[in-house]
Amino acid sequence: MTLPAFVQGAWFAGALFFIFGLKGMSSPASARRGIIVAGYGMLTAIAGTFLIPGLQNIGLIAIALGLGSAVAWLSGARVKMTDMPQMVAIYNGMGGGAAAAIAAVEFVKGDTHDLATTALAVLGALIGAVSFTGSCIAWAKLQGVLRKAVRLPAQNALNVLLALGTVALGLATVMLAPARPELVCAFFALALILGLVVTLPIGGADMPVVISLFNAFTGLAVGFEGYVLGNPALIIAGIVVGAAGTLLTQLMAKAMNRPISNILFVPMAAAGSGAAVEGEQKEIGAMDVAALMRYADRVIIVPGYGMAVAHAQHKVWEMTELLEEAGVEVKFAIHPVAGRMPGHMNVLLAEAGVPYDKIFDLDEINGEFAQADVALVIGANDVVNPAARSDKSSPIYGMPILNADMARNVIVVKRGKGSGYSGVENALFYSDNCQMLYGDAQPMAGEIIQHLKAMG
């Protein structure tokens, strides 16, 4: 059916809003505006859909929109910043599941499509189904429902067999279109199981890359199904999101020096724990930390997931303001894979009111650590582990790290003496210039603040 020009125009306008919105999200300073612009794009696309002549089930569509909007509004308003990664994961999974559901409806309807369109529908269904169950597992891991990676016997062989079986059923669905319901059900079942099995063994250290990868999958799936439906808004938005997610995934994999194939098929825990670290960790008190930073010229703060868990970002910014009032130059250093999703630390610091011009990424600030009097590491582990430079037996060998160990003094705020999320022991903690401040980041930052105020 040829749709009226005003419907096509509304969808195209919505797609343009999506593109400009995504462009705005490329910078923290314009991210809020970008989200609002993308929201207008969604409203425009929905309005265009309601203008389709002869549209059926309008009441059900309106109810679904109302329920979905209410759930999204309430969950978005209540979610803690530390829980944002799992919300992103589950919302991304819902997008992939929606794309797969669109394909399922097309198969059930038995509409006649040409071979290429049917192939795209099957490909979108496969990618969307894998993204759905994979994102659900990612959510469960980040939420703590699944507390450890689950590696099945002959895991990689099982992955290959499931992938081959799913592709074979997909090809059969294309060639036999309209396919029998049993074949379609078997295809979807295997695709869903594939996403589940591939994601189960992946550990938390690799989860930021996995979330980004599934985001790319969802975008591609939506774009393919947009072609099947003849909807330019879905096509453009889906392909743009898919391309952006793919680029981000590649950048993050490069930041970890781990090929995407290794992340999916060789979990970090399976690669060993590296050479044994000798020596002892040296403890320091909050008052001594305050004195070191108060009388320093330059301090670089390296935030990690421990800061997020402790909800310490506001205290850290209050501490920073006191140091700056005393004439200390303070900067924040962010590693591309710090936290549990891309940009996690940037969002937390922005929420606390840290100006964007004080936040620097790895390439911008790494050369400044050697001139820093103090590097304050708050809840970060692998992104400052010097074993990545020197220990070829370490699973993180070759990963670009923040050069915190090159500062004159390194203070690490950490809850205990255990290894980080990847299970790799950190050689930095045993270095001569490193001292450990044990405890949750928020109360420790609070103690430092009190001592800084006492010093005047």
N, C-alpha and C positions, 0 to 999 in steps of 0.2 A: 504494500500500500504506500502510495506517495503521500507524504505528510505535507500539510500546509506550510507555506513559507514562514509564517509567524512562529510555528512550533520549532522548525529548524533554526530560525533566527535566535529564539530564546535559548536553545541548547548551545548554539555556537557562542552566544554572549556568555553563557555560564562557563563554557570551556575557557574563554579569554580571562574571566575572573579567576579561574583556577590557576592559570599560568602566572598572572600578575601576583596572585596570592602566594604561590610557591616562590616566586622571585623575592617577595618581601621576607619570606622566612629564611632567606640565606644569610641574614644578618640579625644579631640579637636586638639591635636598635630598631629594626623595622618588622620584627617577627610578629608582634601583636597586630600591627596594621595588616600584615599579610594574612593572618588567620581570619581577620574580619572580612577582608576582600574575598577570600576563598569561601567564607560563609555566605556572602551575597551571591557568589557563583552557584552554590548549592540551592539557594532559594530560587534563583532564576531558572535553573534546570528543572526543579520540581514544578514551578509554575508552568513552564512550557509543557511538561508531561500532562498536567491536568487539562491543557487546552487541546489535546489530541481528540479529533472528532470520533465519537462512538466509543470512547474509553469506558470499559466496564469495571465493575467492582470498586467504584469510587469510594463508597462507604468503608470498605475493608482497607483500602489504601490509606484513607484518612485516619482510621483507627490505628493502623500500623505506624504511621508517621507520628501520631500523637504519643503512643506508648514509647516508641524509640526515642523521641525527643525528651520525654519526661525522664526516662532512665538515664540518658546521656547527661542531662542537666544535673540531676541529683548526684550521680556518681562523679561527674566532673567537679561539682562544687565541694564534695566531701573528701575527695581523694587527697591523701597526704603526698607531699612532694617525693618522699622516699618510696611511695607506691606507684609513682608515675610510670616507671618502666613496664610493670606488669599490666597497667591499664593500656598503654600503647600496644603491648603485645596482643592483648585480648581484642581490642578494637580492630587491630590489623587483621587478626584471625576472622573476625566477623565479616570484614570486607572480602576476604578470600572465600569464605563460606557463601556469601551472597552471590559472588560471581559463579561459583559452582552450582548454586541453586538455580540461577538463570539458565544455565546450560541444561540442567535437569528438566526444567519446565519445557524448554524447547524440544527435548527428546521425547517427553511424555506427550506433548501436543502432536508430535509426528509431522511438524511442518516440513515442507519440501525445501531444502536448501541445496545450492550447488556444492560440489565436492570440497572446494576451498573453504567455503563458509562453515560447512560441517566440521572440517578439520580444525578450524579455529575454535569452534565451539567445544570440541573435545579437548584441545590443548588448554583452553581457558579453564575448563572443568578440572583437568588434571592438576594444573598449577594452583588453582583456587582451593581444591580439596587438600592438597599437601600443605598449603599455607595455613588452612584452617586448623587442622589437627596439630601441625607443628607449632603454631602460635599458641594453641591451648596448652601444649606441654611447656613451652617457654613461660607462659603465665604461671603454671603450676610450680615450676622451679623457682621463679622469682618471688612468688607468694609464699614459698616455704611448704607447699602441699607435697611436693616431691623434693626431698632434702638431699638427694644424691643422684648422680648419674647412674642409669641402668643400662649396662652393656650386655646384650644377649650373646649366647654362643654363636660363633661364626657370623658375627655382626655384619661385616662388610659383604660377605657372600649373600646373606639374607637381604641386605639392601639392594644388591644387584638383581637378585631373583625377583624381588617385589617390583623393582623398576621395570624389568623386562616384561613381567606379567601384566603390569598396568599399561605399558605401551602397546603390547599385543592386543589387549582388550580394547584399547582406544582405537587402534587401527581397524579392528573388526567392526567397531561401532561406526566408523567412517565409511567403510566399504559396504556394510550391510544396511546403511540408512534407508528408511527408518528402522533402527535396530529393535530387536525384541526386548521387552522389559527386563528379562532375566540377565541379558548381556549388559544392559545399562547399569543395573544394580550391582553386578559383579565388578564392573569397571569402577564405579564410585566407591565401593567397599574397599577394593584394593588400593585405590588412590589415597583414601583416608588412612588406611593402615600404614601405607608408605610414609606419610608425613609423621605419623606417630613413632614408627620404628627408627626413622632417620634421626629424629630429634632427641629421643630418650637418652642416648649415651653422651650427649654434648654437655660439658660442664659449664658452670657459671662464668668462668673466666672468658669463655668464647661467646657468651650470650649476647653482648652488644652487637657482634657481627651477625649472629643468627637472626636477631630481631630486624636488623637492617635488610638482610637477605630476604626474609619473608615479606617485608614491606615491598621490596621490588617485585616479588612473586605476585602479591596481591594487585599491584598496579598493572602488571602485564595481563593478569587474568581479567581484570575489569576492562582493559583496553580491547582484548580479544572479544569479549562478550558484547562490548559496545558495537563492534563491527557486525556481529551476528544480528543485533537488534537494529542496526542502522542508526545508532545514536551518536552523533559527533561529540557530544559532551563527555560521554563515557570513554570514547576512543582517545580523545586528546588528553583528558585528565588521567586516564589509566596509563597511557604510554609515557606521559611526563613524569608521573610518580614512579613508574617502573624504571625509567632511565635514571632518575635522580637516586632512587634506592640502589640501583646497580652500581653507580659511581661511588656512592657513600660506602657500600659494602667493600668495593675494591680498595678504597682509601683506608678503611679500617683494617682490612686484612693486611695491607701493606704496613700499617702502623704496628701490627703485631708480628710482622714478618712471617706470617703463616698463610700459605695458599688456602683458598676457600675449600678446596678438596680435602686438605688436612683438617680443617675445622669440622667438616661434616663427617669424615671417615677416620680421622686419627685424633681422638680427644686428647687434650693436653695432659690429662692424668695418665694416659697410657704411654706417654712419651718418656716417662721417668721423672725423677725429682732433682737430677743434677748432682754435682759433687757435694760431699758433706762440708758444712761450714764449721770452721774451728773458731774458738774464742768464746767470750762471754758478752752478753748484752749489759751495758752500763746504764744504771737508772739515774734519773735526775728529778728534782722537785720542781713544782710550779713556780716557786719564788726565784729559783736560779734561772729558769727559762725566761721569766719576765725580765730579769736583770740583763741576760744576754741580749734580748731583743731591744730593750729600752735604750741601751747604750751602743747599739749597732748603727751603722750607716745605711745598710741595705738588708732587707729581709724579703725572702721569696717564700710564699706559702703554696704548698702543693696539696690540694684537697683530694680526698678519695671517698669511696663508698662509706667508710667509717664515719665521716663527717655527716653524710646523709642519714645514716641509721640513728645517729645521736641527735639529729635535728640541731646541729651546732652552728649552722651557717650564720645565724643572726649574732651569736656570741663572737664568732670569728671576725665578723665585720666590726662589731663594737671594739674588739681588741685592736683591729687594724686602725680604726679612727684614733684611738689613744696613742698608738705608736706614731702615727703621722703628726699628731699634735706635738709630739716630742721631737719632731724633726727627722724621723726615720722614714726612708723611702721603702714602701711596701708594694710588692706586685704579686699577682696570682699566676701560677703555672698550671695549665690544663693539658693533660695527655689525651689524645683522640679517643682512647678506649677507657678513660677513667669513669667509674660508676657502672651502671648496669644497662645504659643505652646511650646512643650518640647524643652529645650535648647535655648529659645529665648534670654534670658539675656546673656548667654555664647557667642552666636554669635555676639551680639552687642558689648560686651566688647572686643572680639577678633578683631573685625573690627577696634576698636579704638586703638589697639596695646597693650592692657593689657596682660601681661605675664600670661600663664596658671597657673604658680605656685602661683599666688596671688589670684586665684579664688577658693573658697571652697564651698562645698555643705553643707546642713543643718547639717548632722551628724558630719562632720569634724570640724565645727566652732562654733556650739551652745555652747559648754562649755567655749568659750573664751569671750563671751559678758560680763560676770561678771567682767573680768579684763580690759575691754576696757574703755578708758576715754570718748570716743564719739562714738555713733552709728549714722551714717548719713543715713537716710532712704529717698531715692529719688523716689517718685512716686509709692511706694508700699503701700498696705493697709492690705488685709486679711492675708497675710503671716507673719505679725508682730503683729496681734491683740491678746492681752493676754486673751480676752474673750474666745478664743479657749481652754484655760486651766480651766477657772473658771465658766463660764456662761453656765449652762446646757440647758438654753432655746435658746441659740444662734445656728443658723444653721451650724456654723463652729465649734461647741464644739467637742473637741477630735482631731481636726486636728493638726498635728505637725506644730509648727511655729518656726520662727527664734526668739531667745530670746533677741531681740533688747531692750526690756524694762528693762533688767537687767544691761545695761551699766550705767555708772555714769551719763552721759548726753546723751539724745536722741534728735537729730535734725531731723525734718521731713520737707522735701521740697515738697510742695503740692500746686496745683493751687488755691484751695479754701477750704471751710469748709465742703463740701459735703462728703457723705459716698463713699466708693469704688465701684468697678464694680459690686460687689455682692449685694450692698445695705445695708450691715451690718455696723453699726457705730463702729468705732475703739476706744476702751477704752484707748489705748496707748496715743492718742492725748490729753487726759485730765489728764495724770499722772503728778505727781509733778516734775519728772526729764525730762519731755519732753517739747520742745519748737518748735513752728511752723515757718518755713520760707516760706511765701506765695509767689507764683509766678511760672512761667514756669521754668523747671529745667535748661534749657540752659542759659538764662540770669542771673538766680540766681547763677549758677556755675561760670559764667563770672565775676560777682561782687565779689564773694569770691576769685577768682584768683587775681583780681586787689588788693584787700586788703592784700592778702598773699604776693604779690610782694612788696607792700609798707612796710610791716613788715620786709622785708629783710631775 
